[in-house]
Amino acid sequence: MRAILRFTLTLIAVLAAAAPAAAFEIQRAELVHGSDDRWRLSAAIDYELPPRVRKALDSGIPLTVSIRVEVHQPRWWWWWDEELFAVERDMELRYQPLSRRYRLDNGERQRYFFSTDSMLWAMGRVEGITVAEGVDPNALAGAEVRLRTRLEIDKLPPPLQTSALISADWRIGSNWYVWRLAD
């Protein structure tokens, strides 16, 4: 009986440690259908880095934060919803000691900041990420949209990955932010 109790408590502890800490919080999000027939994401996200992660960034270790958007169509006759499309965008954060500036690279452009807080604030103002193109708005009526952001541990430098997998400080992300598109 004690062995079962020990095993259960160990399993609960392992599962609790594997869950990402919610240091990123999505305040609002919406998909906007433009006149060019593209669906674009607009969101406001609060990013907060734990002291250990902030220290690593200030030491010159690049961090990658991803934003994932999924659009699902509910199916009443099946267990799982149909995934219509999904998009993931990476943003690299890096401190450059020689210029004493932080660089935010979202794949399309690079921006520079004098403080971590100003970089995190700018990173949280998401505008214009193309999620879909040429999709009829009627086909998406009632679709469920999910948004999540997290720190990508697997994109850290290899010597740091092992330490990051063990430490809860590095497993940071947001919960899924879910909303439905209007009918």
C-alpha positions as CSV (number, residue, x, y, z in Angstrom):
1,M,0.0,0.0,0.0
2,R,2.8,2.4,0.9
3,A,4.5,1.6,-2.4
4,I,1.4,2.6,-4.3
5,L,1.1,5.8,-2.3
6,R,4.8,6.7,-2.9
7,F,4.4,6.0,-6.6
8,T,1.3,8.2,-6.9
9,L,2.9,11.1,-5.0
10,T,6.0,10.8,-7.2
11,L,3.9,10.8,-10.4
12,I,1.9,13.8,-9.2
13,A,5.2,15.7,-8.4
14,V,6.7,14.8,-11.8
15,L,3.5,15.9,-13.7
16,A,3.3,19.1,-11.7
17,A,7.0,19.9,-12.5
18,A,6.5,19.3,-16.2
19,A,3.7,21.8,-16.6
20,P,4.9,25.3,-17.7
21,A,4.7,28.1,-15.3
22,A,2.3,30.8,-16.5
23,A,4.8,33.7,-16.6
24,F,3.3,34.8,-20.0
25,E,-0.3,36.0,-19.9
26,I,-2.5,36.7,-22.9
27,Q,-4.7,39.7,-22.3
28,R,-6.6,39.8,-25.5
29,A,-6.5,38.3,-29.0
30,E,-8.5,38.4,-32.2
31,L,-8.3,37.3,-35.8
32,V,-9.1,40.0,-38.2
33,H,-10.1,39.4,-41.8
34,G,-8.5,42.0,-44.1
35,S,-9.6,43.4,-47.5
36,D,-6.6,41.4,-49.0
37,D,-8.4,38.1,-48.0
38,R,-5.8,37.4,-45.2
39,W,-6.6,36.5,-41.6
40,R,-4.2,38.3,-39.3
41,L,-3.6,37.9,-35.5
42,S,-3.8,40.9,-33.2
43,A,-3.0,40.3,-29.6
44,A,-1.7,41.8,-26.3
45,I,0.5,39.6,-24.3
46,D,2.3,40.3,-21.0
47,Y,5.7,38.7,-20.9
48,E,7.6,38.4,-17.6
49,L,10.9,36.6,-17.3
50,P,12.0,34.9,-14.1
51,P,15.2,36.3,-12.6
52,R,17.2,33.2,-13.6
53,V,16.1,33.5,-17.3
54,R,16.6,37.3,-17.3
55,K,20.1,36.8,-16.0
56,A,20.9,34.3,-18.8
57,L,19.6,36.8,-21.3
58,D,21.7,39.6,-19.8
59,S,24.7,37.2,-20.1
60,G,24.3,37.0,-23.8
61,I,22.4,33.7,-24.1
62,P,19.8,34.0,-26.9
63,L,16.2,33.0,-26.0
64,T,13.5,31.9,-28.4
65,V,9.8,32.6,-27.6
66,S,7.1,31.1,-29.9
67,I,3.6,32.1,-30.6
68,R,1.2,29.3,-31.8
69,V,-2.2,29.9,-33.3
70,E,-4.5,27.0,-34.1
71,V,-8.0,27.2,-35.7
72,H,-10.3,24.3,-35.1
73,Q,-13.8,23.5,-36.4
74,P,-15.9,21.7,-33.8
75,R,-17.3,18.4,-34.8
76,W,-20.2,17.1,-32.8
77,W,-20.0,13.6,-34.1
78,W,-16.3,13.0,-33.3
79,W,-14.1,13.2,-30.2
80,W,-11.6,15.6,-31.7
81,D,-12.2,18.9,-33.5
82,E,-10.8,19.3,-37.0
83,E,-7.7,21.4,-37.2
84,L,-8.2,23.8,-40.1
85,F,-4.7,25.4,-39.9
86,A,-2.0,26.2,-37.4
87,V,0.8,28.7,-37.5
88,E,3.8,29.1,-35.2
89,R,6.1,32.1,-35.2
90,D,9.4,32.3,-33.3
91,M,10.9,35.5,-31.9
92,E,14.6,35.6,-30.8
93,L,15.6,37.7,-27.9
94,R,19.3,38.5,-27.5
95,Y,21.5,40.9,-25.5
96,Q,24.4,42.5,-27.3
97,P,27.0,43.5,-24.7
98,L,29.1,45.7,-27.0
99,S,26.3,48.0,-27.9
100,R,24.4,47.4,-24.6
101,R,21.2,46.9,-26.5
102,Y,18.6,44.1,-26.7
103,R,17.6,42.7,-30.1
104,L,14.2,41.3,-30.9
105,D,14.1,39.4,-34.2
106,N,10.7,38.1,-35.3
107,G,11.9,36.7,-38.6
108,E,10.7,39.6,-40.6
109,R,12.6,42.4,-38.9
110,Q,15.0,43.2,-36.1
111,R,14.3,45.9,-33.5
112,Y,16.7,47.2,-30.8
113,F,15.9,48.3,-27.3
114,F,17.9,49.8,-24.4
115,S,16.0,47.8,-21.7
116,T,14.6,44.3,-21.2
117,D,11.2,45.7,-20.1
118,S,10.8,47.8,-23.3
119,M,11.7,44.8,-25.5
120,L,9.2,42.6,-23.6
121,W,6.5,45.2,-23.9
122,A,7.1,45.6,-27.7
123,M,7.2,41.8,-28.1
124,G,3.8,41.6,-26.4
125,R,2.1,43.9,-29.0
126,V,1.4,41.4,-31.7
127,E,0.0,42.8,-34.9
128,G,-0.4,41.5,-38.4
129,I,0.8,37.9,-38.1
130,T,-0.8,36.2,-41.1
131,V,-2.6,33.1,-40.0
132,A,-4.5,32.1,-43.1
133,E,-4.9,33.4,-46.7
134,G,-7.8,32.9,-49.1
135,V,-10.1,31.3,-46.5
136,D,-13.8,32.2,-46.9
137,P,-15.1,33.9,-43.7
138,N,-18.3,31.7,-43.9
139,A,-16.1,28.6,-43.7
140,L,-14.7,29.8,-40.4
141,A,-18.0,30.8,-38.8
142,G,-18.1,29.3,-35.3
143,A,-14.5,28.1,-35.5
144,E,-12.5,27.9,-32.3
145,V,-9.2,29.8,-32.2
146,R,-6.4,28.9,-29.7
147,L,-3.4,31.0,-28.9
148,R,-0.4,30.1,-26.8
149,T,3.1,31.4,-26.3
150,R,6.1,29.8,-24.6
151,L,9.8,29.8,-24.2
152,E,11.4,27.2,-26.4
153,I,13.8,25.2,-24.3
154,D,15.0,23.1,-27.3
155,K,16.4,26.2,-29.0
156,L,18.6,27.1,-26.1
157,P,22.4,26.4,-26.4
158,P,22.9,22.6,-25.9
159,P,24.9,22.9,-22.6
160,L,22.0,24.8,-21.1
161,Q,19.2,22.6,-22.3
162,T,19.7,19.9,-19.7
163,S,19.7,22.4,-16.9
164,A,16.6,24.1,-18.3
165,L,14.7,20.8,-18.6
166,I,15.2,20.1,-14.9
167,S,14.5,23.7,-13.6
168,A,10.9,25.0,-13.4
169,D,12.3,28.6,-14.0
170,W,12.8,27.7,-17.6
171,R,9.4,26.1,-18.3
172,I,7.5,29.3,-18.9
173,G,4.6,30.0,-21.1
174,S,1.0,31.0,-21.2
175,N,-2.2,28.9,-20.9
176,W,-4.2,28.4,-24.0
177,Y,-6.3,31.5,-24.8
178,V,-9.4,30.3,-26.6
179,W,-12.2,32.1,-28.4
180,R,-14.8,31.5,-31.1
181,L,-15.1,33.4,-34.3
182,A,-18.5,35.0,-34.9
183,D,-21.1,33.1,-36.9
